[in-house]
Amino acid sequence: MIHFVGAGCGAADLITVRGKALLEQADVIIYAGSLVNPALLNYRKAGCRVYDSAKMTLEEVLSVMLEGEAGGLSTVRLHTGDPCLYGAIREQMDELDKRRIPYDYCPGVSAFSGAAAALKMEYTLPDISQSVVITRMAGRTPVPERESVRSFAAHGATMILFLSAGLLEQTQAELLAGGYSPDTPAAIVYKASWPDERTVLCTVSTLYDCARENGIQKTALIIVGDAVKQSGYARSKLYDPTFATGFRPARE
């Protein structure tokens, strides 16, 4: 059996209980060494084979999986955060489907959740923003034109940018061109939940300068929108005594 497991955003104790159990039982672990905290490997059992996929191609990863499956071994494919976002897992699953090899998928804590925790932030605030755009700048991997940062910026929603810390000069220009005002609040979260986590509060017009001043060029999320300032929002109806729910009558 092959298990795709989300490692979480950094801290070794942010992996799910299920994910930790799968690591403990694994005979083979293939982990994304460029991003996954190596402390997670401390959960492995003696004799477990470990492979760093940062140094491997898709074909090499599949070869290890197939070898393990042929030997009746349990294999964990350990991806950073939750692999549903920029995890390149579909192509692996498709190859396993072709071969009728069984697998399952254990979700993880995404970096955007870790970033919110680092900032003590709620992304969706009443009267401020009720939508979150998760996207990235186009780099060596292209982005469909209809999903450009500029086009999403026109909505003014909370935006979370993955894989864009090294392109902040261009990102800043696209955000401004798309409609965010220069003084729109923004934040940079470097290595959310890791021991060396850092947060930088700024504005859209100062994103590039703030990142450069703090030496941040990678492994960071960019959060943009009025929700970043965490003020000026309306009280939620969820716990408003004058608002009836299916579990609680309204009170005057």
N, C-alpha and C positions, 0 to 999 in steps of 0.2 A: 504494500500500500504506500502511496505517496501522499504526503500532507503538505499543502501550501499553507504557510503560517505567517501571519503578520507579526513582526517582532516588536511593534510599537515604535514610538518616535525617538527613543534614546535610552532612557533609564531602564535598567534591566528588570526592575520590579513593575514596569508598566506593561509587560507582556500579559496576555490573558491567562487565567488559570488553566484553560484548555491547552493553550499554546505551550505553556511551561510543561505540562504533562506529556505532550507530544515530543518535546525536546528531550525530556528525561528518558523516554522509551525508544528514541530513535537509534537505529544502527548506523545510519548515514545522515549527515547534515550538510546541505549545500547552502551557504549563507552569503549574502551580499556584503562582502567585506569592506567595501568602500563607504558604507553607510550604517550597517548594523553594528551596535555596540558589542564588541567581542566578549564582554562580561556575560552575555547570554549563553556563551558556550560553556560556562561553568556549570550549567544545568545538565550537561550531557553525561552519559554513563561511561564507565571505563570501556575502552575498546571501540568506541564510536568513531567512525571515519568522518573527517571534516574536510570540506572543499570550499575554497574561496572563489565564488563566481565572478568576482571583479576581474579575475585573471582568465576567465573562461568565455568561450563562445556558446551560443545556444546549442550547437551540436555537441559540444563537450559536456554541457550540463545534462543534456538528454542521455548521453552515453553513460554517465554516472547513474542516472535514474534507472535506465534499462538494466544496467549491470546489477544494481541493488534488487530490482524487481525479479530478475532471473534467479537471484540467490535467496529469494524469500525474505528479504530484509525490509525493515520499515525506514522510509526515507522522508526527512523533513526538508522542504525547500523554504528557507527562511528569508523573507523579504522585509525590507524596511517599512515602518509605519503600517498602513493597511495597503496591501498590494493592489487593491482595486483602483488606486490612483498612481499612474505612472509606474506601474509595477512590471510591465511586460510579461504578465502571466498568461494572457490569452494564447499567445503563440506556443507556450509550453503545454497548456492544456489541450490545444488542438492536436499537437503531436501525440500526446498520450491517448486522446480519443481515437486517432487513426489506428493505434495499436491495441485499442480496447483495454488499456491499463487503467485500473481504478485509482481515483484520487479524491481528496476532499479539500476543503478550504476553511481555515480558521482565521477569522478577521482579527485585525489589530488596531491599536490606537494610532490614528493618523497624526502626522506632524501638525496639521491645522488645529487639531484638538489640543495638542501639546503647546502650541503657540498661544492659544486662547488662555490656557492655564497659566502660562508664563506671564501674560499681560493682565491676568485676573479680569478677563474680558468676556462679555456676551456679544456674539456677533449680530444677533437679531433683537433689536430694541424697538418697542412700540413708538411709532411716529418718527423713527430715525431710519431704520432699515429692517425689512422683513425678508430680504433675499441675500444669498451669498453666492458669489461667482468664484469658482475655483478654476484657475487657468494658469497659463505659462506664456512667457515670451517665445517667439519663434527663434530658434537657434539652428544648430546643425540638424535638429529634428524640426521639420516645418509644422506650422499650425494652419488649419484651414482659414482662408481669408475671412469667412463669415464669423470666425471665432477670434478675431484679432483683439488684442488688449484695447486698442482704440475703439472698436465697435462696442465692446462690453462696457467701457468707461462711460459711454453715453447714458447708461442707465443710472449711474450714481449710486449703485448698490455697494454693499460691503464686498470688496474684492480681495481674494487671497491668491498670491502668485507663488507657485512652486518654480524651482529650477531657473530662477531669473536673477539671482543675486549678482551674477557675473555680467549681467547685461543692464545694469541699473540706469546708465545714462540714456540708453534707448528706451527702457521701460518708462522712465520719468517723462520723456518726450511724448510717448504714446498716450500715457495717462492724461497729460495736459491737453494734447490734441483731441482726445476723445471727449473731454467735457469736465473732468475734475478741475476745480479751481486750484490755484497754486497753494492756497492755505488749507486745503483739505487735509485732515489729520491722517497720518500714516505711521506705521511701525515696522521695524525690522527685528525679527526674532532669530537669533543665531543659535543653532543646535538646541532646540527646545527640549527640555528635561534632562539634557546631559549635564555633567558636573560643571562644564565651562559655558553653560548657557548664558547668553547676554540678550538684553532687549534695548532697543533704541527707539525713542519716540521722536517723530519729526513731522514734516508735512510733505505733500507730493513734490513741491518745488525744491525740497532739500534732501530728497532721498539719496541721490547719488553722492552728494557731499558728505552726508552723515555716514553712509556706508564706508566711504573712502577714509574718513577721519577715524573710524573705528576698526579699520583693517578687515572689513567683511567683504569677501568676494565669492563665497560659496556656502553651502550647507545652511542656508537661511531662508525663511519665509518672509514675504512682504505682505503686509495687511494695509489696505487703503479704504478710507470711507469715514463718514461722520461718526460711525459707531465706535471708532478707535478712542474718541475722547470720553466715552461712557458718561455722558451728561446730556441734559435737555430732553430726555425721553419721557414718555407718558407711562403712568403706572399700568402694569399688566392687568387685564380683566380676570386672569386666572384666579387670583386670590383677593379680588375686590369684593367686599361684603355686599355691595349693591348689585352684583352680577350673579345671576342664577346659573348653576351648572347641573349636570345630570346627577351629581353627588351632593349638592348643597343648595338649599333655597336662598333667594336673595334676601338680604336684611336691610331694613331702612336705617 
